[in-house]
Structures are given as C-alpha cells and as structure tokens.
C-alpha cells in the first residue's frame, strides 16, 4: 500500500496516510476543523471513506448476527435466537445487495440503518432487563457501531 506524507499546521511531524484517504489532485481539500485555543487543523479522514466501508460492515454484522444466533441455539436451544440471527442476516444481506448499485445505495444504507436500529433496541431492552453485559451489552455496542456507520453513509449518499 502506498502512503503519502501530510503535515498539519499544528505539528511539525508528518502523518502517513494510505492512498485511499489522501487528497488527489482536482479534489477539494479537507475541511478545516476549529480546535480549542484558536488553533486550526485539517480533517484527516473524509466521510467518503465511511461510505465505502458500509458493504463490508453490512456483511460482517450479518455474519456475526447469524453466528451468534446459531451459537445461542446450540447452547440453550433458543429458537428465538436462531430466528433473530437468520432474520438479521437476511436484512444485512439485502442491505449489502442494495449497496452494490449506485442507484440503490441510499436505500441499502436505510435498510442497514433500520435493521441496526431494531437490533440495538432489542439488545438495549435485553440488557436493561437482565443487567448482563455478555452477550446483550456487547451486541448493543456492536449494533450501535453499525448504526453509526450506516447513518453516516446514508447522509453521505444523500448529499
């Protein structure tokens, strides 16, 4: 992977950025971010990088949902867990499929956001009722992370 050296206005040490993140000629420069004390720096990451990661996040989140549902079914015989894992995986598969076309990418982001919101709600309620961090708390954090990625990508695709 090639990298570029970018220096910021606040430090003298260089930042090494991957080729996918650094600016290319003809693209606008990153926005300037205000910092405490009046200093300014340029934003290093762009929102477009998040939009490019959403299909991978969708596939990974769907695989973790179906794997967790199968594990819970094998461990305790819970049919609700296997059905929840399969339905979550199906929704993430649909979101992944819709994200492959530029015309339906925003719809795929919306499906991913909606299903991540649904599972975050389910795991939040389960965590509140059981007060157990494993597995409800971990899955809530995972769902909230996926929710943030899908929301950022949806905003980027709609603009």
Residue frames as qw, qx, qy, qz and C-alpha x, y, z in Angstrom:
[[0.000, 0.892, 0.452, 0.000, 0.00, 0.00, 0.00],
 [0.409, 0.396, -0.029, 0.822, 1.40, 3.36, -0.92],
 [0.317, -0.766, -0.441, 0.344, 1.28, 6.24, 1.51],
 [0.266, 0.737, 0.062, 0.619, 1.61, 9.98, 1.34],
 [0.441, -0.262, -0.432, 0.742, 3.19, 12.32, 3.84],
 [0.101, -0.791, -0.338, -0.500, 0.95, 15.14, 5.00],
 [0.338, -0.053, -0.481, 0.807, 1.98, 17.78, 7.51],
 [0.184, -0.811, -0.553, -0.055, -0.51, 19.63, 9.62],
 [0.125, 0.769, -0.067, 0.623, -0.34, 23.25, 10.70],
 [0.599, -0.744, 0.102, -0.279, -0.20, 22.40, 14.42],
 [0.796, -0.433, 0.372, 0.199, 2.72, 19.96, 14.46],
 [0.205, 0.738, -0.545, -0.341, 5.90, 19.50, 12.55],
 [0.379, -0.184, 0.902, 0.093, 5.81, 15.71, 12.42],
 [0.396, 0.147, -0.579, -0.698, 4.40, 14.14, 9.25],
 [0.718, 0.078, 0.526, -0.450, 1.28, 11.99, 9.10],
 [0.007, 0.184, -0.879, -0.440, 1.40, 8.92, 6.85],
 [0.650, 0.274, 0.298, -0.643, -1.93, 8.38, 5.12],
 [0.569, 0.145, 0.780, 0.215, -2.99, 5.44, 2.95],
 [0.092, 0.010, 0.547, 0.832, -3.59, 6.13, -0.72],
 [0.115, -0.566, -0.770, -0.271, -7.38, 5.71, -0.33],
 [0.273, -0.782, -0.445, 0.340, -7.60, 8.57, 2.19],
 [0.331, -0.412, 0.111, 0.842, -5.16, 11.21, 0.96],
 [0.384, 0.752, 0.124, -0.522, -6.18, 14.03, -1.38],
 [0.632, 0.219, 0.543, 0.508, -5.82, 13.58, -5.09],
 [0.088, -0.190, 0.208, 0.956, -5.30, 16.47, -7.49],
 [0.260, -0.247, -0.559, -0.748, -8.58, 18.03, -8.53],
 [0.476, -0.568, -0.671, -0.022, -10.47, 17.12, -5.34],
 [0.209, -0.843, 0.049, -0.493, -11.31, 19.75, -2.76],
 [0.270, 0.341, -0.716, 0.547, -9.12, 19.94, 0.32],
 [0.420, -0.441, -0.773, 0.177, -10.45, 18.57, 3.62],
 [0.231, -0.864, -0.216, -0.391, -12.41, 20.99, 5.76],
 [0.233, 0.406, -0.531, 0.706, -10.63, 22.97, 8.44],
 [0.612, -0.550, -0.569, -0.005, -11.63, 21.91, 11.95],
 [0.124, -0.768, 0.245, -0.578, -11.55, 24.51, 14.75],
 [0.689, -0.153, -0.615, 0.351, -9.75, 23.46, 17.94],
 [0.468, -0.838, -0.234, 0.153, -9.63, 24.85, 21.45],
 [0.510, -0.554, 0.152, 0.640, -7.22, 27.74, 21.81],
 [0.332, 0.814, -0.084, -0.468, -7.86, 29.11, 18.33],
 [0.187, -0.400, 0.793, 0.419, -5.64, 26.60, 16.54],
 [0.789, 0.387, 0.013, -0.477, -6.92, 25.03, 13.35],
 [0.319, -0.302, 0.858, 0.265, -6.12, 21.76, 11.66],
 [0.544, 0.213, -0.506, -0.635, -7.30, 19.94, 8.57],
 [0.860, -0.093, 0.344, -0.364, -9.54, 16.91, 8.94],
 [0.166, -0.424, 0.855, 0.249, -7.62, 13.74, 8.16],
 [0.246, 0.222, 0.937, 0.111, -10.50, 11.36, 7.36],
 [0.339, 0.036, -0.279, -0.898, -13.32, 12.08, 5.00],
 [0.669, 0.096, 0.468, -0.570, -16.86, 10.82, 5.18],
 [0.726, 0.426, -0.385, -0.379, -16.47, 9.10, 1.80],
 [0.218, 0.352, -0.897, 0.155, -14.22, 6.52, 3.45],
 [0.412, 0.042, 0.728, -0.547, -17.14, 5.53, 5.72],
 [0.718, 0.396, 0.032, -0.571, -19.45, 5.22, 2.73],
 [0.560, 0.460, -0.665, -0.179, -17.03, 2.80, 1.09],
 [0.019, 0.242, -0.909, 0.339, -16.91, 0.61, 4.21],
 [0.628, -0.024, 0.302, -0.717, -20.66, 0.08, 4.58],
 [0.848, 0.162, -0.390, -0.319, -20.92, -3.07, 2.42],
 [0.500, 0.244, -0.761, 0.334, -18.16, -4.73, 4.46],
 [0.215, -0.159, 0.593, -0.760, -19.79, -3.62, 7.71],
 [0.759, 0.039, -0.025, -0.649, -23.12, -4.99, 6.49],
 [0.795, 0.193, -0.569, -0.084, -21.61, -8.38, 5.63],
 [0.314, 0.231, -0.752, 0.532, -19.64, -8.63, 8.88],
 [0.393, -0.124, 0.429, -0.804, -22.60, -7.57, 11.04],
 [0.832, 0.069, -0.195, -0.514, -24.88, -10.08, 9.28],
 [0.687, 0.210, -0.683, 0.131, -22.33, -12.87, 9.76],
 [0.075, 0.198, -0.700, 0.681, -21.98, -12.04, 13.45],
 [0.602, -0.074, 0.204, -0.768, -25.76, -12.00, 13.90],
 [0.883, 0.092, -0.335, -0.315, -26.29, -15.40, 12.29],
 [0.545, 0.260, -0.716, 0.350, -23.26, -16.84, 14.10],
 [0.150, -0.208, 0.586, -0.768, -24.49, -15.55, 17.45],
 [0.751, -0.030, 0.032, -0.659, -27.97, -16.89, 16.82],
 [0.835, 0.163, -0.519, -0.080, -26.59, -20.33, 15.89],
 [0.314, 0.275, -0.722, 0.551, -24.33, -20.33, 18.95],
 [0.400, -0.161, 0.439, -0.789, -27.23, -19.43, 21.26],
 [0.851, 0.048, -0.186, -0.489, -29.40, -22.12, 19.66],
 [0.728, 0.212, -0.637, 0.144, -26.70, -24.77, 20.05],
 [0.155, 0.261, -0.669, 0.678, -26.00, -23.75, 23.63],
 [0.275, 0.083, 0.620, -0.730, -29.52, -23.34, 25.01],
 [0.172, 0.372, 0.891, 0.195, -31.92, -24.49, 22.29],
 [0.151, 0.605, 0.284, -0.728, -33.39, -20.97, 21.89],
 [0.468, 0.500, 0.631, 0.363, -35.44, -20.86, 18.69],
 [0.063, 0.969, 0.197, -0.134, -35.90, -17.10, 19.07],
 [0.339, -0.706, 0.402, 0.474, -32.13, -16.60, 18.84],
 [0.465, 0.020, 0.724, 0.508, -31.79, -18.60, 15.64],
 [0.288, 0.753, 0.564, 0.179, -34.79, -16.83, 14.09],
 [0.107, -0.956, -0.012, 0.273, -33.43, -13.44, 15.14],
 [0.422, -0.503, 0.541, 0.525, -29.97, -14.26, 13.78],
 [0.442, 0.278, 0.733, 0.436, -31.37, -15.50, 10.48],
 [0.189, 0.881, 0.430, 0.062, -33.68, -12.53, 10.03],
 [0.220, -0.883, 0.168, 0.378, -30.89, -10.08, 10.91],
 [0.461, -0.265, 0.652, 0.541, -28.56, -11.81, 8.48],
 [0.393, 0.551, 0.669, 0.309, -31.23, -11.69, 5.76],
 [0.047, 0.969, 0.209, -0.121, -31.74, -7.96, 6.32],
 [0.315, -0.730, 0.401, 0.455, -27.99, -7.32, 6.21],
 [0.502, 0.062, 0.725, 0.468, -27.74, -9.43, 3.05],
 [0.291, 0.796, 0.509, 0.152, -30.49, -7.33, 1.47],
 [0.124, -0.952, 0.058, 0.275, -28.70, -4.14, 2.52],
 [0.469, -0.427, 0.583, 0.508, -25.43, -5.47, 1.08],
 [0.471, 0.386, 0.696, 0.381, -27.14, -6.33, -2.21],
 [0.161, 0.922, 0.349, 0.034, -28.75, -2.89, -2.46],
 [0.298, -0.843, 0.210, 0.395, -25.44, -1.15, -1.72],
 [0.634, -0.065, 0.569, 0.520, -23.81, -2.67, -4.81],
 [0.333, 0.612, 0.495, 0.520, -25.67, -0.39, -7.23],
 [0.187, 0.005, -0.146, 0.971, -25.19, 3.40, -7.12],
 [0.351, -0.377, -0.375, -0.771, -28.92, 3.92, -7.77],
 [0.732, -0.501, -0.385, -0.255, -29.98, 1.89, -4.72],
 [0.512, 0.171, -0.566, 0.623, -27.06, 2.59, -2.38],
 [0.221, -0.307, 0.301, -0.875, -29.04, 5.06, -0.24],
 [0.814, -0.227, -0.186, -0.500, -31.85, 2.52, 0.07],
 [0.814, 0.026, -0.532, 0.232, -29.34, -0.13, 1.16],
 [0.216, 0.257, -0.494, 0.802, -27.97, 2.27, 3.77],
 [0.514, -0.299, 0.097, -0.799, -31.51, 2.92, 5.01],
 [0.895, -0.145, -0.364, -0.215, -32.25, -0.83, 5.29],
 [0.646, 0.119, -0.554, 0.511, -28.99, -1.34, 7.17],
 [0.059, -0.312, 0.353, -0.880, -29.76, 1.60, 9.46],
 [0.691, -0.286, -0.084, -0.658, -33.28, 0.35, 10.18],
 [0.900, -0.117, -0.420, -0.007, -32.21, -3.18, 10.99],
 [0.483, 0.183, -0.523, 0.679, -29.27, -2.00, 13.13],
 [0.292, -0.343, 0.218, -0.866, -31.68, 0.31, 14.98],
 [0.837, -0.241, -0.257, -0.420, -34.06, -2.62, 15.51],
 [0.836, -0.038, -0.475, 0.272, -31.33, -4.85, 16.91],
 [0.221, 0.299, -0.429, 0.823, -29.88, -2.04, 19.05],
 [0.540, -0.368, 0.059, -0.755, -33.34, -1.59, 20.55],
 [0.909, -0.169, -0.343, -0.167, -33.74, -5.33, 21.19],
 [0.710, 0.072, -0.483, 0.508, -30.32, -5.67, 22.78],
 [0.017, -0.389, 0.304, -0.870, -30.81, -2.48, 24.81],
 [0.720, -0.362, -0.042, -0.590, -34.08, -3.80, 26.25],
 [0.917, -0.077, -0.383, 0.079, -32.49, -7.17, 26.93],
 [0.470, 0.258, -0.465, 0.705, -29.53, -5.51, 28.68],
 [0.307, -0.428, 0.195, -0.827, -31.88, -3.40, 30.79],
 [0.848, -0.291, -0.134, -0.423, -33.90, -6.44, 31.86],
 [0.941, -0.068, -0.277, 0.182, -31.02, -8.86, 32.54],
 [0.267, -0.919, 0.290, -0.008, -28.23, -6.45, 33.54],
 [0.833, -0.175, 0.406, 0.332, -25.76, -8.88, 31.93],
 [0.079, 0.760, -0.368, -0.530, -23.04, -7.40, 29.75],
 [0.080, 0.284, -0.874, -0.385, -22.48, -10.66, 27.89],
 [0.485, 0.198, 0.509, 0.683, -23.99, -11.10, 25.33],
 [0.128, 0.861, 0.491, 0.027, -26.51, -8.22, 25.41],
 [0.208, -0.877, 0.073, 0.426, -24.08, -5.41, 26.21],
 [0.399, -0.314, 0.610, 0.609, -21.53, -6.47, 23.61],
 [0.306, 0.444, 0.737, 0.408, -24.17, -6.87, 20.94],
 [0.020, 0.923, 0.339, -0.180, -25.64, -3.48, 21.87],
 [0.251, -0.723, 0.313, 0.562, -22.24, -1.83, 21.36],
 [0.368, -0.010, 0.752, 0.547, -21.79, -3.70, 18.06],
 [0.219, 0.688, 0.671, 0.170, -25.27, -2.65, 16.91],
 [0.067, -0.929, -0.130, 0.341, -24.67, 0.98, 17.87],
 [0.330, -0.489, 0.510, 0.626, -21.39, 0.97, 15.93],
 [0.300, 0.274, 0.781, 0.475, -23.11, -0.43, 12.84],
 [0.081, 0.847, 0.517, -0.099, -25.90, 2.10, 13.34],
 [0.174, -0.814, 0.124, 0.540, -23.39, 4.95, 13.29],
 [0.315, -0.213, 0.681, 0.626, -21.70, 3.65, 10.14],
 [0.227, 0.508, 0.771, 0.310, -25.00, 3.25, 8.28],
 [0.008, -0.900, -0.345, 0.267, -26.22, 6.68, 9.39],
 [0.225, -0.670, 0.324, 0.628, -23.00, 8.39, 8.26],
 [0.284, 0.001, 0.772, 0.569, -23.08, 6.58, 4.93],
 [0.183, 0.696, 0.690, 0.084, -26.74, 7.44, 4.37],
 [0.047, -0.900, -0.108, 0.419, -26.05, 11.12, 4.99],
 [0.265, -0.481, 0.544, 0.635, -23.06, 10.99, 2.66],
 [0.276, 0.221, 0.827, 0.437, -25.02, 9.26, -0.12],
 [0.131, 0.800, 0.582, -0.067, -27.98, 11.66, 0.12],
 [0.120, -0.828, 0.050, 0.546, -25.79, 14.77, -0.21]]
